[in-house]
Each structure stands twice: as structure tokens, then as C-alpha cells.
Amino acid sequence: MLHSNLLRLVARGSPSRIMSTATKLTTVEVNDKTGIATLTMNRPPVNSQNVQLLLDLQASISEIENNKSRGLILTSAHSNVFSAGLDIFEMYNTDVERLRTVWTELQNVWIALYGTSLPTAAAINGHAPAGGCLLATACEYRVMRPNFLIGLNEAQLGIIAPKWLMSGFTNVLPKRVAERALTQGRMFTTQEAFEAGLVDEIASSKEEAVEKCAAFIGTFAKVNPLARGLTKLQFRADNIKEFEKIREKDVADFAALASSPEVQKVMGTYLENLKNKGKK
């Protein structure tokens, strides 16, 4: 738990400015007092990651790096969902080339977030399954609101989480816990995630979660940013190198798996269940 004094680094109502609203699905807001950028996903209703959201996330991360922000906080504009993961409508009953595009852009977002030298934190203000968990664990620090779920549940949809996707998971969880969670497609409650170390703190509101994320980033205020960033990237270098080696094969493997009749059937059943649930 971070010392409470650090929370004062970000006061409620501190002056901030919107750096970019050029993309419709993300916004970047920089706090003028702290220099910390908040990147907010806003694709109603649940921030499902379609190609456009993935492209917008990449553009916003690049913008934050280029505007010399002191750190990046990732969060959601929606009250109960951080991100629901990849948009299944992008993957169901589509062609192989579209599947390749979707997976390539997911890879690009992950490497942009996981591989940035900036301090990063996720203010998880809602459910974060699958790709939502991927984004959160690509960050260095995670603060989550109570009574939500987080995890890599790809196995439940018949999709195999590739090694690079597991990297964030295995950075924060013991290998045995991560293996069991991935093979079960387990979703952790906020409390379970905190006890396991998947999230670092619990916050009662989105505003408090953002403050705690800013406090974490504030712990680096007196550290040389170049030294800090290079140290971070040394810890992540092996995972990044391994990812680059298998990047193309990973796209081909995903496209082949996701287009298979078995996986398409599972996706179809999932979408039908969602449709029926919406009718109730």
C-alpha cells in the first residue's frame, strides 16, 4: 500500500487539459500539476476492442510518449466495464484476413503499452476479462474497484492465450497460479485478484483509483526518468524479444484457430447467449 501522503500529488479537481479528442474512441487528458496523462477508452457499451479502438489506443499511447508526459494512467469512460476484450463480432463469421488484422492490432497495442518506458498504471473501474486483463497487466500497477472480475478467460472460448499474452500475467502472479488460472479460464473477483497480487490496490471509486495510480507514478518523481525507463525495459526485454521472434507465426496461428469450425461454433453460441440475455 502506498503511503497516503503520495495521494496528495493529485488533488481532486486539479487543473488538466484535453490533449486530443481527434479519435472518437479514446481521449488523452494531461494533469497540468503532475504531468501525468490519463488515457480513457470510450467505445460504448463495454469497450470491446475492435480494430478502430485498437488503432486509437496505439495513437494515444504514441501521443502521450511524444508530449513528454511523466506517466500514463489507463482507464474507462464506462462505470462498470474497463474493457470486455476483443470484439467477438470482429472475429465471428468473418474472413481470415480480418482475423489477421484484428490480432495484429492487438499485438501492436500490447507492445506499445508493455514496451513503453513511461510509468504506467491501470485504474480498473469495471470488469476486465480477456483483452481487458491484457491491457491492465501490460501496465506496471493496477488499482481496481470492488465487486468486479478480471482474468484471461480465453480458454472458455476455445482460444489459446499465446506466450506473449501471458507475459503480463506471469509478471505479477506466481507461475503455478498463472498456469492454473489460464487453463481454467478463471476470472478473479477484485478481492481475489488483490490477494493473489494480480491487482495492487482496491479503490472505492474511479476517482480514487486514478488518484492511487497517480500516487504510484509519483513515487518516481525523484528518479532519473531515463534510468528508470531503461531499467524497466531490461526487466521486460526477454519477453519483448521472444514476442518479436514469433510475431508473424502468432498471427497465422490465431487466424487458423479462430477460423476453425469448432471455435466459430463456440463464438456463435456465446453471441446467441448474449442476445438471449439482452431480451430478458
C-alpha positions in Angstrom: 0.0 0.0 0.0 1.4 3.4 -1.0 1.8 6.0 1.7 -1.2 8.2 2.0 0.9 11.3 1.6 1.5 10.4 -2.0 -2.2 10.7 -2.8 -1.8 14.4 -2.3 0.2 14.5 -5.5 -3.1 14.6 -7.3 -5.8 16.7 -5.7 -9.4 16.3 -6.8 -10.2 18.9 -9.3 -6.6 19.6 -10.3 -6.3 21.6 -13.5 -6.0 19.5 -16.6 -6.2 19.8 -20.3 -7.5 17.6 -23.1 -4.6 16.9 -25.4 -6.6 15.0 -28.0 -10.1 14.3 -29.0 -9.3 13.6 -32.6 -10.1 9.9 -32.2 -13.7 9.1 -31.1 -12.9 6.1 -29.0 -10.1 7.4 -26.8 -9.2 10.7 -25.1 -6.0 11.9 -23.6 -6.1 14.3 -20.6 -2.9 15.7 -19.0 -2.9 16.9 -15.5 -1.0 20.2 -15.6 0.1 19.9 -12.0 1.5 16.4 -12.1 2.3 16.0 -15.9 0.5 12.6 -15.8 -1.7 11.7 -18.8 -4.9 9.8 -18.4 -5.9 7.7 -21.4 -9.6 6.9 -21.4 -11.3 4.2 -23.5 -14.8 5.2 -24.7 -16.4 2.7 -27.0 -19.9 2.0 -25.7 -21.2 -0.1 -24.2 -18.3 -2.2 -22.9 -15.1 -1.0 -24.7 -15.0 -4.1 -26.9 -11.7 -4.0 -28.7 -12.5 -3.6 -32.4 -9.8 -2.6 -34.9 -10.6 1.1 -34.6 -10.3 1.1 -30.8 -7.0 -0.8 -31.0 -5.7 1.8 -33.5 -6.9 4.7 -31.4 -5.1 3.2 -28.3 -1.9 3.0 -30.3 -2.2 6.6 -31.4 -3.0 7.8 -27.9 0.0 6.0 -26.4 2.3 7.5 -29.0 0.8 10.9 -28.3 1.5 10.6 -24.6 5.1 9.5 -25.2 5.6 12.4 -27.6 4.1 15.1 -25.3 6.7 14.2 -22.6 4.1 13.2 -20.0 5.5 11.9 -16.7 3.3 8.8 -16.8 0.2 7.1 -18.2 -3.0 6.0 -16.5 -5.3 3.8 -18.5 -9.0 3.8 -17.6 -12.5 3.5 -19.0 -15.3 6.1 -19.5 -17.9 3.4 -18.5 -19.0 2.8 -15.0 -19.0 -1.0 -14.9 -16.6 -2.2 -17.5 -12.9 -1.5 -18.0 -12.8 -3.4 -21.3 -14.6 -6.5 -22.3 -11.7 -7.7 -24.5 -11.7 -8.4 -28.2 -14.9 -7.7 -30.0 -16.2 -11.1 -30.9 -18.3 -9.6 -33.7 -14.9 -8.8 -35.4 -14.0 -12.5 -35.2 -17.2 -14.3 -35.8 -18.3 -15.3 -39.3 -15.5 -13.3 -41.0 -12.6 -13.9 -43.3 -9.1 -14.9 -42.3 -7.6 -11.6 -43.4 -9.8 -9.7 -41.0 -8.8 -12.1 -38.2 -5.2 -11.4 -39.0 -5.8 -7.7 -38.9 -7.6 -7.9 -35.5 -4.8 -9.9 -33.9 -2.0 -7.8 -35.4 -3.5 -4.6 -34.0 -4.0 -6.3 -30.6 -0.3 -7.2 -30.7 0.6 -3.6 -31.6 -1.4 -2.2 -28.6 0.2 -4.7 -26.2 3.8 -4.0 -27.3 3.1 -0.2 -27.3 1.8 -0.4 -23.7 4.1 -3.2 -22.3 7.2 -1.8 -24.0 6.8 1.9 -23.2 9.5 3.4 -20.9 6.9 5.6 -19.2 5.5 4.6 -15.8 2.1 3.0 -16.4 -0.9 2.2 -14.3 -4.4 0.9 -14.9 -7.4 2.4 -13.0 -9.7 -0.6 -13.4 -13.2 0.8 -12.9 -15.1 -2.3 -14.0 -14.9 -5.8 -15.4 -11.7 -6.7 -17.2 -11.9 -10.1 -18.9 -9.6 -11.3 -21.6 -8.2 -8.4 -23.6 -9.2 -6.1 -20.8 -7.0 -8.0 -18.4 -4.2 -8.0 -21.1 -4.3 -4.2 -21.1 -4.3 -4.0 -17.3 -1.4 -6.4 -16.9 0.7 -4.7 -19.5 0.8 -1.8 -17.1 3.1 -1.7 -14.1 0.5 -1.1 -11.5 -3.2 -1.8 -11.1 -5.9 -0.4 -8.9 -9.4 -1.9 -9.1 -12.9 -1.1 -7.8 -14.6 -3.7 -5.7 -17.0 -6.4 -6.9 -15.8 -6.8 -10.4 -14.0 -9.5 -12.3 -10.6 -9.7 -14.0 -8.8 -12.6 -15.8 -7.7 -14.2 -19.0 -10.7 -16.4 -19.8 -9.7 -17.2 -23.4 -9.8 -21.0 -22.8 -13.6 -20.7 -22.2 -14.0 -19.5 -25.8 -11.7 -22.2 -27.2 -8.8 -19.7 -27.8 -5.3 -20.4 -26.6 -3.6 -17.4 -24.9 -0.2 -17.1 -26.6 3.0 -16.8 -24.6 3.4 -13.1 -25.1 -0.2 -12.5 -23.9 0.8 -14.5 -20.7 3.8 -12.2 -20.1 1.8 -9.6 -18.1 0.1 -12.4 -16.1 3.4 -14.1 -15.2 5.0 -10.8 -14.4 2.6 -10.4 -11.4 1.5 -13.9 -10.5 3.4 -17.0 -9.4 3.9 -19.4 -12.4 1.8 -22.1 -10.8 -1.1 -19.7 -10.0 -0.9 -18.2 -13.5 -0.9 -21.7 -15.2 -3.9 -22.9 -13.3 -5.8 -19.6 -13.9 -5.1 -19.7 -17.6 -6.0 -23.4 -18.1 -9.3 -22.9 -16.2 -10.1 -19.6 -17.9 -10.5 -18.3 -14.3 -12.0 -14.9 -13.6 -10.8 -13.4 -10.3 -13.0 -11.2 -8.1 -11.4 -7.9 -7.1 -10.6 -9.2 -3.7 -9.2 -12.5 -5.1 -7.1 -10.5 -7.5 -5.8 -8.3 -4.7 -4.9 -11.3 -2.5 -3.2 -13.1 -5.5 -1.2 -10.0 -6.5 -3.0 -9.5 -9.8 -4.0 -6.0 -8.6 -2.0 -3.9 -6.3 -4.8 -1.9 -4.5 -8.5 -1.6 -4.2 -10.3 1.7 -4.5 -13.9 2.6 -3.7 -14.4 4.8 -6.8 -12.9 5.5 -10.2 -11.6 8.9 -8.9 -9.8 7.2 -6.0 -8.4 4.6 -8.4 -7.0 7.3 -10.6 -5.5 9.1 -7.6 -3.8 5.9 -6.4 -2.4 5.3 -9.9 -1.1 8.8 -9.9 0.4 8.3 -6.4 2.3 5.2 -7.8 3.6 7.2 -10.7 4.6 9.9 -8.2 7.0 7.5 -6.5 9.3 8.0 -9.4 9.3 11.8 -9.2 12.9 12.0 -7.9 14.2 9.2 -10.1 16.0 9.9 -13.3 13.4 9.1 -16.0 16.0 7.7 -18.5 17.5 5.4 -15.9 14.0 4.3 -14.7 12.8 3.6 -18.2 15.9 1.6 -19.2 15.7 -0.4 -16.0 12.1 -1.3 -16.7 12.8 -2.3 -20.3 15.7 -4.5 -19.1 13.2 -6.5 -17.0 10.8 -6.8 -20.0 13.5 -7.3 -22.7 13.3 -11.1 -22.8 9.5 -11.1 -23.2 9.7 -8.5 -25.9 12.5 -10.3 -27.8 10.5 -13.5 -27.7 7.4 -11.8 -28.9 9.2 -10.3 -31.9 10.6 -13.7 -32.9 7.2 -15.3 -33.1 5.1 -12.4 -34.0 4.2 -13.4 -37.6 3.6 -17.1 -36.7 1.4 -16.0 -33.8 -0.9 -14.1 -36.2 -1.1 -17.1 -38.5 -1.8 -19.5 -35.6 -4.5 -17.2 -34.2 -6.2 -16.8 -37.6 -6.2 -20.6 -38.2 -7.6 -21.3 -34.8 -10.2 -18.6 -34.7 -11.5 -19.5 -38.1 -11.8 -23.2 -37.3 -15.4 -24.6 -37.2 -15.1 -25.6 -33.5 -14.1 -22.1 -32.3 -16.6 -20.4 -34.6 -19.3 -22.5 -33.1 -18.3 -21.6 -29.6 -18.3 -17.9 -30.6 -21.7 -18.3 -32.2 -23.1 -19.9 -29.0 -21.6 -17.1 -26.9 -23.2 -14.4 -29.0 -26.6 -16.2 -29.0 -26.4 -16.4 -25.2 -25.7 -12.7 -25.1 -28.6 -12.0 -27.4 -31.0 -14.0 -25.3 -29.7 -12.4 -22.1 -30.4 -9.0 -23.6 -34.0 -10.0 -24.2 -34.7 -10.8 -20.6 
